[in-house]
């Protein structure tokens, strides 16, 4: 892989994976979950509008498209962004990053339920079981509230929300020749959704650290990551871009331990490994299909974008594992590749 693509992949993993750290810092330095969500969406929208203008792309004009974007924005941006912030009020950022990687597992379950994914052979079934077994291992509910606690359910619901969004986007938002403009439009709709929480947002009392953290989250973790992911897909294809998703939990855990002094025990590390192995097994058939059609893939968007065939993080795709993106064969937040957070 060319050096430029390698550097983009490294930057993408760092920006997406660090999203959970920025959320935690913003929370502990004066911002509420609603405030973080609003500012994040607004800053990401600004970055993407500038990128779209630079590329000569215009926002969609169809009411139907805007209606679909509004639904996608709710489940792919506004809701999971808020849920990750709510969960991280009481749980470590590294744990949030690991749970973000479960999005492909939820996507597979949704695909089976809707009848759109019938290729559930022994390998993918094993991956599905392993993925959720790893999640249970991380929280060890036999030791304490763990998996049954409300913050943990917030994080799991955020990952599931991404999966719902990807399934909807795959059905109703086709590939576009203006991916940056479509992504900007989706985040604009997400900003509108998040402002509905203003009455309950609380007093605005951030310090400098909180402002810098939410700025990094919105500009780098939500806006710039779209461009990097877009270029990586265009240059290397969605299969290569999807591999970023496997780096996000590692980045989030490492940053949480290094910056926030979060204690990551052997059980959590083993659980993370089990989750990633499970995700890898569930993607086997999808990865083969993607490689076979890599030359004909459409320019997709990210978890902060609005097309179903790219790769995203705060991204994640149904078949990927990152916090801020949204594509069928890519990987994403936040959260990405999967919604980093």
C-alpha positions as CSV (number, residue, x, y, z in Angstrom):
1,X,0.0,0.0,0.0
2,X,1.4,3.5,-0.9
3,X,2.8,5.6,1.9
4,X,0.1,8.2,1.5
5,X,-2.7,5.6,2.0
6,X,-0.9,4.1,5.0
7,X,-0.7,7.6,6.6
8,X,-4.4,8.2,5.9
9,X,-5.3,4.9,7.5
10,X,-3.2,5.7,10.6
11,X,-4.7,9.2,10.9
12,X,-8.2,7.7,10.4
13,X,-7.7,5.2,13.1
14,X,-6.3,7.8,15.5
15,X,-9.0,10.4,14.9
16,X,-11.9,7.9,15.1
17,X,-10.4,5.9,17.9
18,X,-9.7,9.1,20.0
19,X,-13.3,10.2,19.8
20,X,-14.2,8.3,23.0
21,X,-11.3,10.1,24.7
22,X,-12.6,13.5,23.6
23,X,-16.1,12.7,24.8
24,X,-14.7,11.7,28.2
25,X,-12.6,14.8,28.6
26,X,-15.5,17.1,27.5
27,X,-17.8,15.4,30.1
28,X,-15.3,15.7,33.0
29,X,-14.6,19.3,32.2
30,X,-18.0,20.9,32.2
31,X,-20.0,19.8,29.1
32,X,-23.2,17.7,29.2
33,X,-24.0,14.9,26.8
34,X,-26.6,17.1,25.0
35,X,-24.1,20.0,24.6
36,X,-21.4,17.6,23.3
37,X,-23.8,16.2,20.7
38,X,-24.9,19.6,19.5
39,X,-21.5,21.1,19.2
40,X,-20.1,17.9,17.6
41,X,-22.7,17.8,14.9
42,X,-22.5,21.5,14.2
43,X,-18.7,21.5,13.8
44,X,-18.7,18.3,11.7
45,X,-21.4,19.9,9.5
46,X,-19.2,23.0,9.0
47,X,-16.2,21.0,8.0
48,X,-18.2,18.9,5.5
49,X,-19.9,22.0,4.0
50,X,-16.5,23.5,3.4
51,X,-15.3,20.3,1.8
52,X,-18.4,20.1,-0.4
53,X,-18.0,23.7,-1.5
54,X,-14.4,23.1,-2.4
55,X,-15.4,20.0,-4.4
56,X,-18.2,22.0,-6.2
57,X,-21.0,19.8,-4.6
58,X,-24.4,21.1,-3.7
59,X,-26.8,20.0,-1.0
60,X,-29.7,17.9,-2.2
61,X,-33.0,19.6,-3.2
62,X,-35.4,16.7,-3.2
63,X,-37.8,16.6,-0.2
64,X,-37.8,12.8,-0.4
65,X,-34.0,12.7,-0.1
66,X,-34.1,15.1,2.9
67,X,-36.7,12.9,4.5
68,X,-34.5,9.9,4.3
69,X,-31.5,11.9,5.5
70,X,-33.5,13.0,8.5
71,X,-34.1,9.4,9.5
72,X,-30.5,8.4,8.9
73,X,-29.3,11.5,10.8
74,X,-31.4,10.5,13.8
75,X,-30.1,6.9,14.0
76,X,-26.6,7.3,12.6
77,X,-25.6,10.6,14.3
78,X,-27.8,12.4,16.8
79,X,-29.0,9.4,18.8
80,X,-25.7,7.3,19.0
81,X,-23.6,10.4,19.6
82,X,-25.9,11.3,22.6
83,X,-26.0,7.7,23.9
84,X,-22.2,7.3,23.8
85,X,-21.9,10.6,25.8
86,X,-24.5,9.4,28.3
87,X,-22.7,6.0,28.7
88,X,-19.3,7.5,29.2
89,X,-20.6,9.6,32.1
90,X,-20.1,6.4,34.2
91,X,-18.0,4.0,32.1
92,X,-14.5,4.3,30.7
93,X,-13.8,5.6,27.3
94,X,-11.9,2.4,26.4
95,X,-15.0,0.3,27.2
96,X,-17.1,2.6,24.9
97,X,-14.6,2.1,22.1
98,X,-14.7,-1.7,22.5
99,X,-18.5,-1.8,22.5
100,X,-18.6,0.4,19.4
101,X,-17.0,-2.5,17.6
102,X,-20.2,-4.6,18.2
103,X,-22.1,-2.7,15.5
104,X,-21.5,-5.3,12.8
105,X,-23.0,-8.0,15.1
106,X,-26.2,-6.0,15.5
107,X,-26.2,-5.4,11.7
108,X,-26.0,-9.1,11.1
109,X,-28.9,-9.7,13.4
110,X,-31.0,-7.0,11.7
111,X,-30.1,-8.4,8.3
112,X,-31.2,-11.9,9.4
113,X,-34.4,-10.4,10.9
114,X,-35.2,-8.5,7.7
115,X,-34.3,-11.4,5.5
116,X,-31.7,-9.3,3.7
117,X,-28.8,-11.5,5.0
118,X,-29.4,-15.2,4.5
119,X,-25.8,-16.3,4.3
120,X,-25.5,-17.3,8.0
121,X,-23.2,-20.4,7.7
122,X,-21.4,-22.1,10.6
123,X,-18.4,-19.6,10.4
124,X,-20.6,-16.5,10.6
125,X,-22.8,-18.0,13.3
126,X,-19.7,-18.8,15.3
127,X,-18.5,-15.2,14.9
128,X,-21.9,-13.8,16.0
129,X,-21.8,-16.0,19.2
130,X,-18.2,-15.1,19.9
131,X,-18.8,-11.4,19.5
132,X,-21.6,-11.2,22.0
133,X,-19.7,-13.6,24.3
134,X,-16.8,-11.2,24.3
135,X,-19.1,-8.4,25.2
136,X,-20.5,-10.4,28.2
137,X,-16.9,-11.2,29.2
138,X,-15.9,-7.5,29.2
139,X,-18.7,-6.6,31.6
140,X,-18.7,-9.8,33.7
141,X,-22.3,-9.3,34.9
142,X,-21.7,-12.1,37.4
143,X,-19.4,-9.8,39.3
144,X,-21.6,-6.7,39.5
145,X,-24.3,-4.8,37.7
146,X,-22.0,-4.7,34.6
147,X,-23.9,-5.5,31.4
148,X,-27.2,-4.8,33.1
149,X,-26.3,-1.2,34.2
150,X,-28.0,1.7,32.4
151,X,-24.7,3.2,31.1
152,X,-23.7,-0.1,29.5
153,X,-27.1,-0.3,27.9
154,X,-26.6,3.2,26.5
155,X,-23.4,2.1,24.8
156,X,-24.9,-1.1,23.4
157,X,-27.9,0.9,22.2
158,X,-25.6,3.3,20.4
159,X,-23.9,0.5,18.5
160,X,-27.3,-1.0,17.7
161,X,-28.6,2.4,16.5
162,X,-25.7,2.6,14.0
163,X,-26.8,-0.8,12.7
164,X,-30.4,0.3,12.3
165,X,-29.2,3.4,10.4
166,X,-27.1,1.4,8.0
167,X,-29.9,-1.0,7.2
168,X,-32.2,2.0,6.5
169,X,-29.6,3.8,4.4
170,X,-28.8,0.7,2.4
171,X,-32.5,0.6,1.4
172,X,-33.3,4.3,0.9
173,X,-30.2,6.2,0.3
174,X,-28.5,5.2,-3.0
175,X,-25.0,6.1,-4.0
176,X,-24.5,9.8,-4.8
177,X,-22.1,11.7,-7.1
178,X,-21.9,14.3,-4.3
179,X,-21.0,12.3,-1.2
180,X,-19.5,15.2,0.8
181,X,-22.6,17.3,0.2
182,X,-24.9,14.4,1.2
183,X,-22.9,13.8,4.3
184,X,-23.0,17.5,5.2
185,X,-26.8,17.4,4.7
186,X,-27.1,14.4,7.0
187,X,-25.0,16.1,9.7
188,X,-27.0,19.3,9.2
189,X,-30.2,17.2,9.9
190,X,-28.4,15.6,12.9
191,X,-27.7,19.1,14.2
192,X,-31.3,20.0,14.0
193,X,-32.3,16.8,15.8
194,X,-29.8,17.4,18.6
195,X,-30.9,21.0,19.2
196,X,-34.3,19.6,20.3
197,X,-32.5,18.6,23.5
198,X,-31.4,22.2,24.3
199,X,-34.1,22.7,27.0
200,X,-32.6,19.8,28.9
201,X,-29.0,20.5,28.0
202,X,-28.1,22.2,31.3
203,X,-25.9,25.2,32.1
204,X,-23.0,25.8,29.6
205,X,-19.9,25.9,31.9
206,X,-17.0,24.3,30.0
207,X,-13.4,25.0,30.7
208,X,-10.7,25.3,28.1
209,X,-10.0,21.5,28.1
210,X,-13.7,20.8,27.4
211,X,-13.8,23.3,24.5
212,X,-10.6,21.8,23.0
213,X,-11.9,18.3,23.4
214,X,-15.3,18.9,21.7
215,X,-13.5,20.9,19.0
216,X,-11.3,17.9,18.2
217,X,-14.3,15.6,18.3
218,X,-16.3,17.7,15.9
219,X,-13.6,18.9,13.5
220,X,-11.2,15.9,13.5
221,X,-13.3,13.0,14.7
222,X,-16.4,13.8,12.7
223,X,-15.5,16.1,9.9
224,X,-11.9,15.5,8.7
225,X,-12.3,11.7,9.1
226,X,-14.9,11.7,6.4
227,X,-12.5,13.1,3.9
228,X,-9.7,10.7,4.9
229,X,-12.0,7.8,4.7
230,X,-13.4,9.0,1.3
231,X,-9.8,9.2,-0.1
232,X,-8.9,5.8,1.4
233,X,-11.9,4.1,-0.3
234,X,-11.2,5.9,-3.6
235,X,-7.5,4.9,-3.5
236,X,-7.5,1.5,-1.9
237,X,-11.1,0.2,-2.0
238,X,-13.6,-0.5,0.8
239,X,-12.1,-3.8,1.9
240,X,-8.8,-2.0,2.8
241,X,-10.7,0.9,4.4
242,X,-12.7,-1.6,6.5
243,X,-9.6,-2.8,8.3
244,X,-9.4,0.5,10.1
245,X,-12.4,-0.7,12.2
246,X,-10.3,-3.3,13.9
247,X,-7.8,-0.6,15.1
248,X,-10.4,1.6,16.8
249,X,-10.9,-0.4,20.0
250,X,-7.2,-0.8,20.3
251,X,-6.7,3.0,20.0
252,X,-9.5,3.9,22.4
253,X,-8.3,1.4,25.0
254,X,-4.7,2.6,24.7
255,X,-5.6,6.3,24.9
256,X,-7.9,5.7,27.8
257,X,-5.1,4.0,29.7
258,X,-2.4,6.5,28.7
259,X,-4.3,9.8,29.1
260,X,-7.0,9.1,31.6
261,X,-5.3,6.3,33.6
262,X,-8.2,3.9,33.0
263,X,-7.5,0.5,34.3
264,X,-7.7,-2.2,31.6
265,X,-7.5,-5.7,33.1
266,X,-6.8,-9.0,31.4
267,X,-10.5,-9.8,31.2
268,X,-11.3,-6.7,29.2
269,X,-8.4,-7.2,26.8
270,X,-9.4,-10.8,26.3
271,X,-13.0,-9.7,25.8
272,X,-11.9,-7.1,23.2
273,X,-9.9,-9.8,21.3
274,X,-12.9,-12.1,21.3
275,X,-15.2,-9.4,20.0
276,X,-12.8,-8.5,17.2
277,X,-12.4,-12.2,16.2
278,X,-16.1,-12.6,16.2
279,X,-16.6,-9.5,14.0
280,X,-13.9,-10.8,11.6
281,X,-15.7,-14.1,11.3
282,X,-19.1,-12.5,10.6
283,X,-17.4,-10.4,7.8
284,X,-15.9,-13.4,5.9
285,X,-18.6,-13.6,3.3
286,X,-19.0,-9.9,3.0
287,X,-15.3,-9.3,2.6
288,X,-15.2,-11.8,-0.3
289,X,-18.1,-10.1,-2.0
290,X,-16.4,-6.7,-1.5
291,X,-13.1,-7.9,-3.0
292,X,-14.9,-9.3,-6.0
293,X,-16.6,-6.0,-6.7
294,X,-13.9,-3.6,-5.4
295,X,-13.4,-2.1,-8.9
296,X,-17.1,-1.1,-9.1
297,X,-17.8,0.2,-5.7
298,X,-19.5,3.5,-5.3
299,X,-18.0,6.4,-3.5
300,X,-19.6,6.0,-0.1
301,X,-19.7,8.1,2.9
302,X,-19.0,7.6,6.6
303,X,-20.9,7.1,9.7
304,X,-21.2,10.8,9.5
305,X,-22.0,10.5,5.9
306,X,-25.0,9.4,4.0
307,X,-24.4,6.6,1.5
308,X,-24.5,2.9,2.1
309,X,-21.6,1.6,0.1
310,X,-18.5,3.4,1.5
311,X,-16.7,2.8,4.8
312,X,-16.8,4.8,7.9
313,X,-16.0,5.3,13.0
314,X,-17.5,8.0,16.3
315,X,-17.7,5.4,12.6
316,X,-19.2,1.9,11.8
317,X,-20.7,0.0,9.1
318,X,-22.9,-3.2,9.2
319,X,-19.9,-5.2,8.2
320,X,-17.2,-3.0,9.8
321,X,-16.3,-1.8,13.2
322,X,-15.6,1.9,13.5
323,X,-17.4,5.1,15.4
324,X,-18.4,7.6,12.6
325,X,-19.2,6.1,9.2
326,X,-22.0,4.3,7.4
327,X,-21.5,2.0,4.5
328,X,-22.5,-1.5,3.7
329,X,-19.1,-3.0,3.0
330,X,-16.9,-0.6,4.9
331,X,-16.1,-0.4,8.5
332,X,-16.7,2.5,10.9
333,X,-17.7,6.1,15.8
334,X,-18.3,9.3,17.6
335,X,-19.1,6.6,17.4
336,X,-17.6,4.3,12.6
337,X,-15.7,1.9,9.6
338,X,-17.7,2.5,12.7
339,X,-18.8,5.6,14.0
340,X,-15.8,6.5,16.2
341,X,-18.2,7.1,18.9
